[in-house]
Amino acid sequence: MTTKFSKNFSRGFTLIELLVVIAIIGILSSVVLASLNTARGKGADAAIKSNLANIRAQGEIIYDSNTPNSYSGLCTNPNVASQTTSAANALGGTVDNTLTTAGTATLVVCHINVANSAWAVSSAMKTTSTNSWCVDSTGASRQITGAYLAGSATVCP
């Protein structure tokens, strides 16, 4: 005589197993998103530095093309305006070409002195609100810690 064993196996996952899996996925996604935000900020900082470095090269082209040699019209030059606008877009801010305007955490400033013999451009950084990047007509291209380009400055401090 044969006996039948009845096996009562339910198929699928238990509620506890599903909750554990969902919790693990949530933890992993939060770690990935935090890393992604850091990478976005660093990418924006790199874009700001690159745009401002391009302004330095454009400034020398403007200087050589003006007679007599000067930086006249640098801040309003279409190529420079494009670079400052791109830096402002990466920052999430705006551009100001007024010599008396000091830099802020959301402002890209382009200053040229009255004699048109010197200029400086400064932009805040995306990853930290206390630092800015500055380029000027002396060839400087550096980070300014704890300060922004002053309202009448045409040289990076």
Contacts in CASP RR format, 6 or more apart in sequence:
PFRMAT RR
TARGET T0000
AUTHOR 0000-0000-0000
METHOD contacts of the structure
MODEL  1
MTTKFSKNFSRGFTLIELLVVIAIIGILSSVVLASLNTARGKGADAAIKS
NLANIRAQGEIIYDSNTPNSYSGLCTNPNVASQTTSAANALGGTVDNTLT
TAGTATLVVCHINVANSAWAVSSAMKTTSTNSWCVDSTGASRQITGAYLA
GSATVCP
13 21 0 8 1.000
38 127 0 8 1.000
41 126 0 8 1.000
41 127 0 8 1.000
42 127 0 8 1.000
43 90 0 8 1.000
43 126 0 8 1.000
44 90 0 8 1.000
44 91 0 8 1.000
44 126 0 8 1.000
44 127 0 8 1.000
45 90 0 8 1.000
45 125 0 8 1.000
45 126 0 8 1.000
45 127 0 8 1.000
45 133 0 8 1.000
47 86 0 8 1.000
47 87 0 8 1.000
47 90 0 8 1.000
48 87 0 8 1.000
48 90 0 8 1.000
48 91 0 8 1.000
48 123 0 8 1.000
48 125 0 8 1.000
48 126 0 8 1.000
48 133 0 8 1.000
49 133 0 8 1.000
49 141 0 8 1.000
51 83 0 8 1.000
51 84 0 8 1.000
51 86 0 8 1.000
51 87 0 8 1.000
51 90 0 8 1.000
51 123 0 8 1.000
52 83 0 8 1.000
52 87 0 8 1.000
52 121 0 8 1.000
52 123 0 8 1.000
52 133 0 8 1.000
52 134 0 8 1.000
52 135 0 8 1.000
52 141 0 8 1.000
53 135 0 8 1.000
53 141 0 8 1.000
54 83 0 8 1.000
55 80 0 8 1.000
55 83 0 8 1.000
55 84 0 8 1.000
55 110 0 8 1.000
55 121 0 8 1.000
55 135 0 8 1.000
56 135 0 8 1.000
56 136 0 8 1.000
56 139 0 8 1.000
56 141 0 8 1.000
58 74 0 8 1.000
58 77 0 8 1.000
58 79 0 8 1.000
58 80 0 8 1.000
58 83 0 8 1.000
59 71 0 8 1.000
59 74 0 8 1.000
59 77 0 8 1.000
59 80 0 8 1.000
59 119 0 8 1.000
59 137 0 8 1.000
62 71 0 8 1.000
62 72 0 8 1.000
62 73 0 8 1.000
62 74 0 8 1.000
62 77 0 8 1.000
62 80 0 8 1.000
63 69 0 8 1.000
63 70 0 8 1.000
63 71 0 8 1.000
63 137 0 8 1.000
66 72 0 8 1.000
70 115 0 8 1.000
70 116 0 8 1.000
70 117 0 8 1.000
71 112 0 8 1.000
71 116 0 8 1.000
71 117 0 8 1.000
71 118 0 8 1.000
71 119 0 8 1.000
71 137 0 8 1.000
72 112 0 8 1.000
72 116 0 8 1.000
73 112 0 8 1.000
73 116 0 8 1.000
74 80 0 8 1.000
74 110 0 8 1.000
74 112 0 8 1.000
74 119 0 8 1.000
75 81 0 8 1.000
75 84 0 8 1.000
75 97 0 8 1.000
75 110 0 8 1.000
75 111 0 8 1.000
75 112 0 8 1.000
75 119 0 8 1.000
76 97 0 8 1.000
80 110 0 8 1.000
80 121 0 8 1.000
81 95 0 8 1.000
84 95 0 8 1.000
84 97 0 8 1.000
84 108 0 8 1.000
84 110 0 8 1.000
84 121 0 8 1.000
84 123 0 8 1.000
85 95 0 8 1.000
87 95 0 8 1.000
87 108 0 8 1.000
87 123 0 8 1.000
88 94 0 8 1.000
88 95 0 8 1.000
88 107 0 8 1.000
88 108 0 8 1.000
88 123 0 8 1.000
90 126 0 8 1.000
91 106 0 8 1.000
91 108 0 8 1.000
91 123 0 8 1.000
91 124 0 8 1.000
91 125 0 8 1.000
91 126 0 8 1.000
92 106 0 8 1.000
92 126 0 8 1.000
93 106 0 8 1.000
93 107 0 8 1.000
93 108 0 8 1.000
94 106 0 8 1.000
94 107 0 8 1.000
94 108 0 8 1.000
95 107 0 8 1.000
95 108 0 8 1.000
95 109 0 8 1.000
95 110 0 8 1.000
96 103 0 8 1.000
96 107 0 8 1.000
96 108 0 8 1.000
96 109 0 8 1.000
96 110 0 8 1.000
97 109 0 8 1.000
97 110 0 8 1.000
97 111 0 8 1.000
98 109 0 8 1.000
99 111 0 8 1.000
99 112 0 8 1.000
99 113 0 8 1.000
99 114 0 8 1.000
99 151 0 8 1.000
99 152 0 8 1.000
100 151 0 8 1.000
100 152 0 8 1.000
101 107 0 8 1.000
101 109 0 8 1.000
101 151 0 8 1.000
102 109 0 8 1.000
102 148 0 8 1.000
102 149 0 8 1.000
102 150 0 8 1.000
102 151 0 8 1.000
103 109 0 8 1.000
103 122 0 8 1.000
103 124 0 8 1.000
103 132 0 8 1.000
103 148 0 8 1.000
103 149 0 8 1.000
103 151 0 8 1.000
104 124 0 8 1.000
104 148 0 8 1.000
105 124 0 8 1.000
105 129 0 8 1.000
106 124 0 8 1.000
107 123 0 8 1.000
107 124 0 8 1.000
107 148 0 8 1.000
108 121 0 8 1.000
108 122 0 8 1.000
108 123 0 8 1.000
108 124 0 8 1.000
109 121 0 8 1.000
109 122 0 8 1.000
109 123 0 8 1.000
109 148 0 8 1.000
109 149 0 8 1.000
109 151 0 8 1.000
110 119 0 8 1.000
110 120 0 8 1.000
110 121 0 8 1.000
111 119 0 8 1.000
111 120 0 8 1.000
111 121 0 8 1.000
111 149 0 8 1.000
111 151 0 8 1.000
111 152 0 8 1.000
111 153 0 8 1.000
111 154 0 8 1.000
112 118 0 8 1.000
112 119 0 8 1.000
112 154 0 8 1.000
113 119 0 8 1.000
113 154 0 8 1.000
117 137 0 8 1.000
118 136 0 8 1.000
118 137 0 8 1.000
118 138 0 8 1.000
118 154 0 8 1.000
118 155 0 8 1.000
119 136 0 8 1.000
119 137 0 8 1.000
119 154 0 8 1.000
120 134 0 8 1.000
120 135 0 8 1.000
120 136 0 8 1.000
120 137 0 8 1.000
120 149 0 8 1.000
120 153 0 8 1.000
120 154 0 8 1.000
120 155 0 8 1.000
120 156 0 8 1.000
121 134 0 8 1.000
121 135 0 8 1.000
121 136 0 8 1.000
121 149 0 8 1.000
122 132 0 8 1.000
122 133 0 8 1.000
122 134 0 8 1.000
122 144 0 8 1.000
122 148 0 8 1.000
122 149 0 8 1.000
122 156 0 8 1.000
123 132 0 8 1.000
123 133 0 8 1.000
123 134 0 8 1.000
124 131 0 8 1.000
124 132 0 8 1.000
124 148 0 8 1.000
125 131 0 8 1.000
125 132 0 8 1.000
125 133 0 8 1.000
125 143 0 8 1.000
130 145 0 8 1.000
130 146 0 8 1.000
131 143 0 8 1.000
131 144 0 8 1.000
131 145 0 8 1.000
131 146 0 8 1.000
132 143 0 8 1.000
132 144 0 8 1.000
132 147 0 8 1.000
132 148 0 8 1.000
132 149 0 8 1.000
133 141 0 8 1.000
133 142 0 8 1.000
133 143 0 8 1.000
133 144 0 8 1.000
134 140 0 8 1.000
134 141 0 8 1.000
134 142 0 8 1.000
134 143 0 8 1.000
134 144 0 8 1.000
134 149 0 8 1.000
134 156 0 8 1.000
134 157 0 8 1.000
135 141 0 8 1.000
135 156 0 8 1.000
136 154 0 8 1.000
136 155 0 8 1.000
136 156 0 8 1.000
137 154 0 8 1.000
137 155 0 8 1.000
138 155 0 8 1.000
138 156 0 8 1.000
140 155 0 8 1.000
140 156 0 8 1.000
141 156 0 8 1.000
142 156 0 8 1.000
144 156 0 8 1.000
144 157 0 8 1.000
147 157 0 8 1.000
149 156 0 8 1.000
149 157 0 8 1.000
150 157 0 8 1.000
END
